[in-house]
Amino acid sequence: MTDSSPVITPADVPAHPLADGTTIPQLGFGVWQVPDDQAQTATAEAFRVGYRHIDTAAIYGNEMGVGHAVRESGIDRSEIYVTTKLWNSDQGFDRTLKAFDENMARLDIGSIDLYLIHWAAPPLDHYVETWKAFVRLHEDGRVGSIGVSNFHQPHLERIIDATGVTPVINQVEMHPYLQLNDLRAFHDEHDIATEAWSPLGSGHGLLDDPVLVGIAERLGVSSAQVTLAWHLAIGNVVIPKSVTPARIAENIASVQVTLTADDMAAITALDNGTRYGSNPDTASFA
Ligand SMILES: NC(=O)c1ccc[n+]([C@@H]2O[C@H](COP(=O)([O-])OP(=O)(O)OC[C@H]3O[C@@H](n4cnc5c(N)ncnc54)[C@H](OP(=O)(O)O)[C@@H]3O)[C@@H](O)[C@H]2O)c1
């Protein structure tokens, strides 16, 4: 824990509109690779410095820790936005409905604001039936919003054609080296919000890029803050992860960083297609 007072309030984080009429805080807190027994502490620290949006998943094994932090935060549940995800082995109509109940039980916070299909997993070929179950959950009023993660354009087109229901968000790997302009254009055409996972490059050296470091030095901020400010400026929802209190605070403070048009152009020019995670066209983890 840091002793410094919070400098950002939740109101400083823009509310990003979603196509179903709800909003999502544009900057949230990711907890992938945070063990369950540390998730409560890390999430509590995130709440302390102003985050109100947490991104977890069944496969992260830390929904219980996140749920504890939400319940013990003293913050009204309506002011906190929680995303969780359905794991690939639970895809399929009936399995999805059962898995959703298990997500709910582990979180134990009364409701889930956003439920995502974690991966399209095309080799399994269950994602259309899975999306039908998501639509059922939403129609029955059991979940706030429904979306997907790691879907490419053909996967999105297939679920939209099959159900007439468009996911409100697609959470995909995205950062200055992987800008996915074609996918983002498709999202814009269909009113699908783009949410960036590994927005900081997940510790693989992106933050040492000389362009990002140069802008950061000129502005007197960090290259992580420059990177997050770029995401926010192009309209992405972002969910940086850290277990380091100083970085947790640093990352949310990126909402106060303003980049020039030249900075934006320089970062846009960094796109080189580098993918640190798996490719949604082929990944199934089965
Ligand atoms: N849908 C999906 O398939 C999927 C896949 C991957 C991730 N995600 C979501 O996206 C979230 C973020 O992605 P991610 O965890 O892969 O990576 P990330 O947020 O891009 O980067 C996290 C890494 O950067 C370090 N870091 C954080 N803030 C920093 C700062 N200000 N300066 C320097 N280093 C910093 C962290 O270290 P410390 O923690 O040691 O501080 C950690 O090693 C995940 O937590 C998860 O919620 C979703």
The ligand as an SDF file (V2000), in Angstrom:
LIG
                    3D

 48 52  0  0  0  0  0  0  0  0999 V2000
   -9.5530  -11.6020  -22.8110 N   0  0  0  0  0  0  0  0  0  0  0  0
   -8.3550  -12.1410  -22.7960 C   0  0  0  0  0  0  0  0  0  0  0  0
   -8.0770  -13.1740  -23.4460 O   0  0  0  0  0  0  0  0  0  0  0  0
   -7.2700  -11.4940  -22.0170 C   0  0  0  0  0  0  0  0  0  0  0  0
   -5.9340  -11.8810  -22.1960 C   0  0  0  0  0  0  0  0  0  0  0  0
   -4.9580  -11.2330  -21.4520 C   0  0  0  0  0  0  0  0  0  0  0  0
   -5.3240  -10.2310  -20.5680 C   0  0  0  0  0  0  0  0  0  0  0  0
   -6.6350   -9.8910  -20.3920 N   0  0  0  0  0  0  0  0  0  0  0  0
   -7.0540   -8.8280  -19.4380 C   0  0  0  0  0  0  0  0  0  0  0  0
   -6.2730   -7.6720  -19.6950 O   0  0  0  0  0  0  0  0  0  0  0  0
   -5.6020   -7.3020  -18.5000 C   0  0  0  0  0  0  0  0  0  0  0  0
   -4.2980   -6.6030  -18.8170 C   0  0  0  0  0  0  0  0  0  0  0  0
   -3.4880   -7.4110  -19.6280 O   0  0  0  0  0  0  0  0  0  0  0  0
   -2.1110   -8.0460  -19.1310 P   0  0  0  0  0  0  0  0  0  0  0  0
   -2.2370   -8.3720  -17.6930 O   0  0  0  0  0  0  0  0  0  0  0  0
   -1.7620   -9.1250  -20.0790 O   0  0  0  0  0  0  0  0  0  0  0  0
   -1.0300   -6.9530  -19.4000 O   0  0  0  0  0  0  0  0  0  0  0  0
   -0.7690   -5.3800  -19.2540 P   0  0  0  0  0  0  0  0  0  0  0  0
   -1.8020   -4.7290  -18.4060 O   0  0  0  0  0  0  0  0  0  0  0  0
   -0.5340   -4.8960  -20.6270 O   0  0  0  0  0  0  0  0  0  0  0  0
    0.6270   -5.3820  -18.5100 O   0  0  0  0  0  0  0  0  0  0  0  0
    0.7920   -5.9220  -17.2140 C   0  0  0  0  0  0  0  0  0  0  0  0
    2.2830   -6.0380  -16.9510 C   0  0  0  0  0  0  0  0  0  0  0  0
    2.8560   -4.7250  -16.9980 O   0  0  0  0  0  0  0  0  0  0  0  0
    3.3750   -4.3860  -15.7160 C   0  0  0  0  0  0  0  0  0  0  0  0
    2.9590   -2.9910  -15.4760 N   0  0  0  0  0  0  0  0  0  0  0  0
    1.7340   -2.5470  -15.1440 C   0  0  0  0  0  0  0  0  0  0  0  0
    1.7280   -1.2150  -15.0160 N   0  0  0  0  0  0  0  0  0  0  0  0
    2.9900   -0.8020  -15.2780 C   0  0  0  0  0  0  0  0  0  0  0  0
    3.6100    0.4660  -15.2860 C   0  0  0  0  0  0  0  0  0  0  0  0
    2.9270    1.5830  -14.9940 N   0  0  0  0  0  0  0  0  0  0  0  0
    4.9340    0.5240  -15.5900 N   0  0  0  0  0  0  0  0  0  0  0  0
    5.6260   -0.5980  -15.8930 C   0  0  0  0  0  0  0  0  0  0  0  0
    5.0930   -1.8180  -15.8960 N   0  0  0  0  0  0  0  0  0  0  0  0
    3.7820   -1.9290  -15.5770 C   0  0  0  0  0  0  0  0  0  0  0  0
    2.7800   -5.3600  -14.7320 C   0  0  0  0  0  0  0  0  0  0  0  0
    3.6770   -5.6250  -13.6840 O   0  0  0  0  0  0  0  0  0  0  0  0
    3.2750   -5.7190  -12.1130 P   0  0  0  0  0  0  0  0  0  0  0  0
    1.9370   -6.3750  -12.0030 O   0  0  0  0  0  0  0  0  0  0  0  0
    4.3850   -6.5500  -11.5500 O   0  0  0  0  0  0  0  0  0  0  0  0
    3.2710   -4.3190  -11.5910 O   0  0  0  0  0  0  0  0  0  0  0  0
    2.6030   -6.5840  -15.5980 C   0  0  0  0  0  0  0  0  0  0  0  0
    3.8190   -7.2910  -15.7320 O   0  0  0  0  0  0  0  0  0  0  0  0
   -5.4520   -8.6290  -17.7600 C   0  0  0  0  0  0  0  0  0  0  0  0
   -5.1330   -8.4670  -16.4140 O   0  0  0  0  0  0  0  0  0  0  0  0
   -6.8060   -9.2260  -18.0030 C   0  0  0  0  0  0  0  0  0  0  0  0
   -7.7830   -8.6520  -17.1430 O   0  0  0  0  0  0  0  0  0  0  0  0
   -7.6090  -10.4950  -21.1170 C   0  0  0  0  0  0  0  0  0  0  0  0
  1  2  1  0
  2  3  2  0
  2  4  1  0
  4  5  1  0
  4 48  2  0
  5  6  2  0
  6  7  1  0
  7  8  2  0
  8  9  1  0
  8 48  1  0
  9 10  1  0
  9 46  1  0
 10 11  1  0
 11 12  1  0
 11 44  1  0
 12 13  1  0
 13 14  1  0
 14 15  2  0
 14 16  1  0
 14 17  1  0
 17 18  1  0
 18 19  2  0
 18 20  1  0
 18 21  1  0
 21 22  1  0
 22 23  1  0
 23 24  1  0
 23 42  1  0
 24 25  1  0
 25 26  1  0
 25 36  1  0
 26 27  1  0
 26 35  1  0
 27 28  2  0
 28 29  1  0
 29 30  1  0
 29 35  2  0
 30 31  1  0
 30 32  2  0
 32 33  1  0
 33 34  2  0
 34 35  1  0
 36 37  1  0
 36 42  1  0
 37 38  1  0
 38 39  2  0
 38 40  1  0
 38 41  1  0
 42 43  1  0
 44 45  1  0
 44 46  1  0
 46 47  1  0
M  CHG  2   8   1  16  -1
M  END
$$$$
